[in-house]
Amino acid sequence: MQPPARPIKSPEQPAVTPAIAIPSDVHFSVAWRVFVLLAGAIASLLLWKRQWPSIATAGFTAGVLWHYGRHHEPAHPRLVQRTIADSRFPAALNGFTIAQISDIHLGQPHSDSNLAWTIKTLRGIKPDLICLTGDLVNNRSALTRLSRYVRQLHAPSGIVAIAGNHDYAEGIDDVRSALSFAGVPLLRNQGMTIQHNHCTVWLAGVDDVWHGRMDIEETVREAPAGMPIILLAHAPDAVREASRYPNIVLQLSGHVHGGHVRVPGLGPLAKPRFGRHYTHGTFRVGTVHLHVSVGLSGRAFRLGTRPEVTVIRCMHLKEGHSV
């Protein structure tokens, strides 16, 4: 039995600039802006014409959607499974599984229960490697709970983490201490080798691009020539630089939360800085396979962006074959 987590004590830190400092840090969809204007105009017209049945129906529908997006969807995470096949993965890596847990935002509503669900789910799946891809906490009081939760995760190839912009806002040194207490390294422009079935993969983790100093070159500098690289980068737009490195096979990111609200025809509502091009899902960007998780928590309103934990299965793809 593991001893209970101890409180993390550190000197008082100076005030930190909030993660969302100015309105331009978040881009709101033009389609959504037009939709809101049209909806407002229609609502005004209905009021002017006193179309009470239509107003009541619209109000009821809006109330149901609000309740669903506020209380149901954010509290019901799902398991997403993907297979990444590439000739740069050695055949001995076939079946190697990576669990990605992103944007826990511990301290936000539903974050504790969603993370507890994730721990239970991964115990049944038993992934080979677990990667925490940033925005682990949302307030300083959650730091001790982060240690307690992370110590319940297990993977034969280890558990690693990178920082997100919110981790800097809450105190990056204390986040590192909380992870260290749980035996998990926080990679900040660092790389390390992962062994599986007598083959080796380079795992690279970059610092946060928003409040830190992202340097992909530094993370891959010591990687042996020809060794496949898996890159952890909180902000998905990092893939535009990562695609310059031919050995980076896979990039795991989060940050965008899928736009929080996503409706067919309108797309994602909001995209943060450094998350403008890829909001959710799996893409091929140049030579890089990119997976962007919608994350496990965040602000307690989601619509069409159900929280998730991702399990990625790596496969060797023979030359001349496709998937």
C-alpha positions as CSV (number, residue, x, y, z in Angstrom):
1,M,0.0,0.0,0.0
2,Q,1.4,3.4,-1.0
3,P,1.6,6.1,1.7
4,P,-0.8,9.0,1.4
5,A,0.3,12.0,-0.7
6,R,2.0,14.7,1.3
7,P,1.1,18.4,0.7
8,I,3.5,20.2,-1.6
9,K,5.1,23.2,0.0
10,S,6.8,25.9,-1.9
11,P,7.6,29.6,-1.5
12,E,4.9,32.1,-2.4
13,Q,5.1,32.7,-6.1
14,P,4.6,36.1,-7.8
15,A,1.3,36.7,-9.6
16,V,1.2,34.9,-12.9
17,T,-0.4,36.3,-16.1
18,P,-3.7,34.3,-16.6
19,A,-3.5,31.7,-19.4
20,I,-6.2,33.7,-21.3
21,A,-4.8,37.2,-21.1
22,I,-6.4,39.1,-23.9
23,P,-9.4,38.4,-26.2
24,S,-7.2,37.7,-29.2
25,D,-5.8,34.6,-27.4
26,V,-9.0,32.8,-28.4
27,H,-10.4,32.9,-31.9
28,F,-14.2,32.5,-32.1
29,S,-15.5,31.0,-35.3
30,V,-16.9,33.4,-37.9
31,A,-19.7,30.8,-38.6
32,W,-20.7,30.9,-35.0
33,R,-20.7,34.7,-34.9
34,V,-23.0,34.8,-37.9
35,F,-25.2,32.1,-36.3
36,V,-25.5,34.1,-33.0
37,L,-26.4,37.3,-34.9
38,L,-29.1,35.5,-36.9
39,A,-30.5,33.7,-33.9
40,G,-30.7,37.0,-32.1
41,A,-32.5,38.6,-35.0
42,I,-35.0,35.8,-35.2
43,A,-35.6,35.8,-31.5
44,S,-36.2,39.6,-31.7
45,L,-38.7,39.1,-34.6
46,L,-40.6,36.4,-32.7
47,L,-40.8,38.6,-29.6
48,W,-42.0,41.6,-31.7
49,K,-44.7,39.4,-33.3
50,R,-45.5,37.8,-30.0
51,Q,-45.1,34.2,-31.3
52,W,-45.3,32.7,-27.9
53,P,-45.5,29.0,-28.9
54,S,-42.3,29.4,-31.0
55,I,-40.6,31.3,-28.2
56,A,-41.5,28.6,-25.7
57,T,-40.3,25.8,-28.0
58,A,-37.0,27.6,-28.6
59,G,-36.5,28.4,-24.9
60,F,-37.2,24.7,-23.9
61,T,-34.8,23.4,-26.6
62,A,-32.1,25.9,-25.4
63,G,-32.7,24.7,-21.8
64,V,-32.3,21.1,-22.6
65,L,-29.1,21.7,-24.6
66,W,-27.7,23.8,-21.7
67,H,-28.5,21.1,-19.2
68,Y,-27.0,18.4,-21.4
69,G,-23.9,20.5,-22.2
70,R,-23.4,21.6,-18.6
71,H,-24.1,18.5,-16.6
72,H,-24.2,15.4,-18.8
73,E,-21.6,15.5,-21.6
74,P,-18.7,16.9,-19.5
75,A,-19.2,14.1,-16.9
76,H,-19.2,11.1,-19.3
77,P,-15.8,10.5,-20.8
78,R,-15.2,7.9,-23.5
79,L,-12.4,5.7,-24.7
80,V,-11.1,6.5,-28.2
81,Q,-8.9,3.9,-29.9
82,R,-6.7,4.6,-32.9
83,T,-4.1,2.5,-34.9
84,I,-1.1,4.3,-36.4
85,A,0.6,2.3,-39.1
86,D,3.9,3.5,-40.5
87,S,6.9,1.9,-42.2
88,R,9.2,3.8,-39.8
89,F,7.9,1.8,-36.9
90,P,9.9,-1.5,-36.6
91,A,8.0,-4.7,-36.9
92,A,8.9,-5.6,-33.3
93,L,6.8,-2.6,-32.2
94,N,3.6,-4.1,-33.5
95,G,0.9,-3.9,-30.9
96,F,2.7,-1.3,-28.7
97,T,0.0,0.7,-27.1
98,I,0.1,4.3,-25.8
99,A,-2.5,5.8,-23.6
100,Q,-2.8,9.6,-23.9
101,I,-4.4,11.5,-21.1
102,S,-4.6,15.2,-22.0
103,D,-6.0,18.4,-20.4
104,I,-7.1,16.9,-17.1
105,H,-7.5,20.4,-15.7
106,L,-7.7,19.0,-12.2
107,G,-9.8,21.4,-10.1
108,Q,-12.4,22.0,-12.7
109,P,-15.9,20.4,-12.4
110,H,-15.9,16.7,-13.3
111,S,-12.1,16.5,-13.5
112,D,-11.7,14.2,-10.4
113,S,-14.5,11.8,-11.5
114,N,-13.3,11.7,-15.1
115,L,-9.7,11.0,-14.0
116,A,-10.8,8.3,-11.6
117,W,-12.8,6.7,-14.5
118,T,-9.7,6.9,-16.7
119,I,-7.5,5.1,-14.1
120,K,-10.1,2.3,-13.8
121,T,-10.4,2.0,-17.6
122,L,-6.6,1.9,-18.2
123,R,-6.2,-0.8,-15.5
124,G,-8.3,-3.1,-17.7
125,I,-6.5,-2.1,-21.0
126,K,-3.0,-2.2,-19.6
127,P,-1.3,0.1,-22.1
128,D,2.5,-0.2,-22.6
129,L,3.1,3.6,-22.1
130,I,1.1,6.4,-20.6
131,C,1.6,10.0,-21.7
132,L,0.1,13.0,-20.0
133,T,0.1,15.8,-22.6
134,G,-0.3,19.0,-20.5
135,D,-2.8,21.2,-18.7
136,L,-2.8,18.8,-15.8
137,V,-4.1,21.2,-13.1
138,N,-6.4,24.1,-13.1
139,N,-5.7,25.4,-9.5
140,R,-2.9,25.1,-7.0
141,S,-5.1,23.2,-4.5
142,A,-5.3,20.3,-6.9
143,L,-1.6,19.6,-6.9
144,T,-1.6,17.1,-4.1
145,R,-4.6,15.3,-5.7
146,L,-2.6,15.1,-8.9
147,S,0.1,13.1,-7.2
148,R,-2.4,10.8,-5.6
149,Y,-4.1,10.1,-8.9
150,V,-1.0,9.7,-11.0
151,R,0.5,7.2,-8.6
152,Q,-2.4,4.9,-9.4
153,L,-1.4,4.7,-13.1
154,H,0.8,1.9,-14.2
155,A,2.5,1.0,-17.5
156,P,5.5,-1.3,-18.2
157,S,7.3,1.3,-20.4
158,G,6.6,4.1,-17.9
159,I,4.5,7.2,-17.5
160,V,5.7,10.6,-18.8
161,A,4.3,14.1,-18.8
162,I,4.7,17.5,-20.5
163,A,3.5,20.9,-19.4
164,G,0.6,22.9,-20.8
165,N,-0.1,26.6,-20.5
166,H,-2.3,26.1,-17.4
167,D,0.5,24.3,-15.6
168,Y,2.6,27.4,-15.9
169,A,-0.2,29.5,-14.6
170,E,-0.5,27.4,-11.5
171,G,3.3,27.1,-10.9
172,I,5.4,24.9,-13.1
173,D,7.9,24.1,-10.4
174,D,5.1,22.8,-8.1
175,V,3.6,20.8,-11.0
176,R,7.0,19.2,-11.5
177,S,7.3,18.5,-7.8
178,A,3.8,16.8,-7.7
179,L,4.7,14.6,-10.7
180,S,8.2,13.8,-9.2
181,F,6.5,12.7,-6.0
182,A,4.5,10.2,-8.1
183,G,7.7,9.1,-9.9
184,V,6.7,10.7,-13.3
185,P,9.2,12.8,-15.2
186,L,8.1,16.2,-16.7
187,L,9.8,16.5,-20.0
188,R,10.7,20.1,-21.0
189,N,12.6,19.9,-24.3
190,Q,14.0,16.5,-23.3
191,G,14.0,13.1,-24.9
192,M,14.4,9.5,-23.6
193,T,14.4,6.0,-25.0
194,I,11.5,3.6,-24.7
195,Q,12.2,-0.2,-25.0
196,H,9.7,-2.7,-26.3
197,N,10.3,-6.2,-27.6
198,H,14.0,-5.5,-28.1
199,C,13.4,-2.4,-30.2
200,T,13.9,1.2,-29.1
201,V,11.8,4.4,-29.7
202,W,12.8,7.9,-28.9
203,L,10.2,9.7,-26.8
204,A,10.5,13.5,-27.1
205,G,8.6,16.0,-24.9
206,V,8.6,19.8,-25.7
207,D,8.0,22.6,-23.3
208,D,4.8,24.6,-23.6
209,V,4.9,27.0,-26.5
210,W,2.6,29.6,-24.8
211,H,4.4,30.3,-21.5
212,G,7.5,28.1,-21.9
213,R,10.2,27.7,-24.5
214,M,9.3,25.0,-27.1
215,D,12.4,23.6,-28.8
216,I,11.8,20.5,-30.9
217,E,15.4,20.5,-32.1
218,E,16.7,20.1,-28.5
219,T,14.3,17.2,-27.8
220,V,15.5,15.2,-30.8
221,R,19.2,16.2,-30.9
222,E,20.4,13.1,-29.1
223,A,18.1,10.6,-30.8
224,P,20.2,8.0,-32.7
225,A,20.0,8.3,-36.5
226,G,17.0,6.4,-38.0
227,M,15.3,5.8,-34.6
228,P,11.6,6.5,-34.8
229,I,10.4,9.5,-32.7
230,I,7.2,10.0,-30.8
231,L,6.7,13.7,-30.0
232,L,4.6,15.0,-27.1
233,A,3.5,18.7,-27.7
234,H,0.6,20.2,-25.8
235,A,-0.3,22.6,-28.7
236,P,-1.1,20.8,-31.9
237,D,0.2,23.6,-34.2
238,A,3.7,22.4,-33.2
239,V,3.2,19.8,-36.0
240,R,4.0,22.5,-38.6
241,E,7.6,22.5,-37.2
242,A,7.6,18.8,-36.3
243,S,7.0,17.9,-39.9
244,R,10.5,19.1,-40.8
245,Y,12.0,16.2,-38.9
246,P,11.7,12.9,-41.0
247,N,12.1,10.6,-38.0
248,I,9.1,12.1,-36.0
249,V,6.4,9.5,-36.8
250,L,3.7,10.5,-34.3
251,Q,2.8,13.6,-32.4
252,L,0.3,13.6,-29.5
253,S,-1.4,16.9,-28.5
254,G,-4.4,18.4,-26.8
255,H,-5.0,22.0,-25.8
256,V,-8.0,22.9,-28.0
257,H,-10.7,20.7,-26.2
258,G,-12.2,20.3,-29.7
259,G,-13.5,23.9,-29.5
260,H,-15.7,22.9,-26.5
261,V,-18.8,23.3,-28.6
262,R,-18.9,21.7,-32.0
263,V,-22.0,21.5,-34.2
264,P,-22.2,20.0,-37.7
265,G,-22.2,22.9,-40.2
266,L,-20.8,25.4,-37.7
267,G,-17.7,23.5,-36.6
268,P,-15.8,24.3,-33.4
269,L,-16.8,27.4,-31.5
270,A,-13.5,28.5,-30.1
271,K,-9.8,27.9,-30.9
272,P,-7.0,29.0,-28.6
273,R,-3.7,30.4,-29.7
274,F,-1.4,27.7,-31.1
275,G,-4.5,25.5,-31.7
276,R,-6.0,27.1,-34.8
277,H,-5.3,24.5,-37.4
278,Y,-6.1,21.1,-35.8
279,T,-8.9,20.9,-33.1
280,H,-9.5,17.2,-32.6
281,G,-9.0,13.8,-34.2
282,T,-6.2,12.1,-36.2
283,F,-4.4,13.7,-39.2
284,R,-1.4,13.1,-41.5
285,V,0.6,16.3,-41.7
286,G,3.5,15.8,-44.0
287,T,5.3,12.8,-42.6
288,V,3.8,13.1,-39.1
289,H,0.8,11.3,-37.8
290,L,-0.9,13.8,-35.4
291,H,-3.5,12.9,-32.9
292,V,-5.3,15.8,-31.0
293,S,-7.3,14.7,-28.0
294,V,-10.3,16.7,-27.0
295,G,-9.1,16.3,-23.4
296,L,-10.5,14.9,-20.2
297,S,-11.9,18.1,-18.6
298,G,-11.9,21.8,-18.8
299,R,-14.7,24.3,-18.6
300,A,-17.9,22.6,-17.5
301,F,-19.8,23.0,-20.8
302,R,-19.3,20.7,-23.8
303,L,-21.5,20.0,-26.7
304,G,-20.3,17.6,-29.4
305,T,-16.9,17.3,-27.7
306,R,-17.3,14.5,-25.2
307,P,-14.2,14.1,-22.9
308,E,-11.9,11.3,-23.8
309,V,-8.8,9.2,-23.1
310,T,-7.1,7.8,-26.2
311,V,-5.3,4.5,-26.7
312,I,-3.1,4.4,-29.7
313,R,-1.8,1.1,-31.2
314,C,1.4,1.3,-33.2
315,M,1.9,-0.9,-36.2
316,H,4.7,-1.5,-38.7
317,L,3.5,-0.8,-42.2
318,K,5.3,-2.6,-45.0
319,E,6.6,-0.5,-47.9
320,G,4.1,-0.4,-50.7
321,H,1.2,-1.1,-48.4
322,S,-1.4,1.4,-47.2
323,V,-4.1,1.7,-44.6
